[in-house]
């Protein structure tokens, strides 16, 4: 089974013969956690689908789910890198709140002329986020102040500035529609809708809302392209590995994985297409997730962050500038916190003093449910994203079921604890 | 004297997929020093974990009979309770607590939870006297050296009414002097009637103190040698299953011109700014030459190497470094690597490896640009590089996806070496390259060093083991108290000559 091309050393020949199946097994076990997490998400979704009598998977609810949780997931992408690098950031909720307030003031209150244009404001806000990240990261990276303390200070400071900016307890709004589209908008249907089942017309000659089936074709086409690309690149990587003589994973496993993944994706795409299409914020999120998967898995900077989190001294002695890397990780976090703040403000249509309050804990919980280690050096982007969705689906499902908000928190706490215990238990068994 | 204190019969321990021990027998007599030797991964530590109850009764097969009674330990507490105490290679002391607090940790003299510190300290003082450690019981562990910490561990064992003391590689990180003192202490305990088991790689130490030696190889007992049959060659033959006629690979040095030169290198302590740690060191290495730096622990050799390598140690560093006659900028690690200088650390776990990541990622870490373009890593290229070096340095692992934390010391060292070889250095500084690894792996490391020298690299080896320096280098510098106090060709160097240079250096300072 071994396809090793180079000659093996004499002493290792016996080992190498067994290497093929062993790699297959290790590919399965190392990915077990990732698969397990996705399976857990699916099980949780099916559970709520059942207990909410089918409401969860309704197209309109799926859109809501994405719009409610996107800011958590966007910030979790940055938090994953922070935690993998061996740090923590408690300030993200406050920074998001502050940026939302800043955006609202610039667009609604301050007389900035053309600079109150939503696009300009958004860019300025992202830059401010980067500066905040740099300011916090500077103390952590170059003065070795514990990140817990620096960002705890940041949490107080930016919540305070947020409230001061909004002038006490008041909220600022309404925000322009073009800005709100960031959260509540859908991508335009450039191809045009396709009516599969014409809507029912009642006696008065009016169509009944929700009847019939009209598909948002742009969404369908984008979804098909994405699924085909997923299968194509998966297959190409596999071929490349085989050409170089490395066994990737058993072919049946690969096929099953690709088919199940594609089927799930197509199902969700179909659900979105039968409502109003792909939410803009989902597109933004999808692009960011792909970007961060690429950065962490394929780019040298990603590799360096993992090495720094795994053993900072060894990384430094391997020529990695750990200080600059730390600064960059926090700048990245600042930008994503700012984006999170913009998404929150756009969804609410106004800036409120409590925007993003406590969300840092949801973000951190998502990353840990996703399998990151509190010691640093371990964690996957996909894990954090799925962790975020698990939290989101539970919020959403329990709300539909009418579970009291207090008890929702208890359940979320138990899930976080359970996920981490599962991890530690698995690690000790291995 | 002849009564058997411990007998382990047919111990078999399996982990998923691996048989770590198969039918191991060990018989220890009261009042003897019994050495256990074997290559890394032979099963010595597993056997001791079985004995001390780390692997509880029921997870292995076989019998343990201690002082005539069969034992079924559920945990370390059970074995300590009847007087079996193990001191692990990695010391288990809390650095920010005092000697007293550490010795009685979890075992304090107290009534109703209130600690009687005077009683504890008085007992500590008595124990410290027994082990010959002259320190205030209030001293924090972090403020005493490794040698003294080892003694504190032994004092802690004594406080538990130990009947059988097990020492796992006790001298691995001790200087020659501290090691000698520790061995003397063991002999002293023996005179008082205590039984000990000594696990060691250092055969000269075993030779010196052991009454019996049990050799373990591949999870099996090979043989137990009585005192009269103990000799280094005999043990080595038994350990590796073949005769290592020569412990150092043969090589024919092809020495060229001077390529690496350090002039007037001075370094001050990073915290105590007035203390000069390295004093005007001058040194050069020729192409294809292996240069050794000898010296006692604390002579400043590691500090010198790390201050050279991207100023990773010290302050107010002055001096000049040149490569091929051109001055070098080594002000950061990345510049040092760019200028093809590599430093292989003495402490691979703390400074060398990312233990929670696998071999592949560790091997390429110092030269990621070698497997990437525009910041994007080519997975296939990385894979073939990792496999290539795994073969070149003979890393024994199931695949390059094995975590480095699960490798034996020798294989970890090969991963660190691979990392630096892949960075393609011209000057390679190896700091204690064979510390804590077994004879077989040592030979492999020496072979790699010889091959690199033959390729024309300039190599500096820092080592506390003088026979090693004499065996593999061409020229030896002797360092003491941050100064070069001697330089000699390896061909006319000897352990005595090196020691004399060190002592003379100390004399010079006193006058």
Interface residues (C-beta under 8 A of the other chain):
Chain A: X4 X6 X8 X9 X11 X12 X15 X19 X22 X23 X26 X30 X237 X240 X241 X244 X246 X298 X299 X300 X301 X303 X304 X306 X307 X310 X311 X313 X314 X315 X316 X317 X318 X319 X320 X321 X373 X377 X378
Chain B: X309 X310 X312 X332 X333 X334 X336 X337 X343 X345 X350 X351 X352 X353 X354 X355 X356 X357 X361 X365 X366 X368 X369 X372 X375 X376 X377 X379 X380 X383 X384 X387 X388 X391 X394 X396 X398 X399 X401 X419 X423
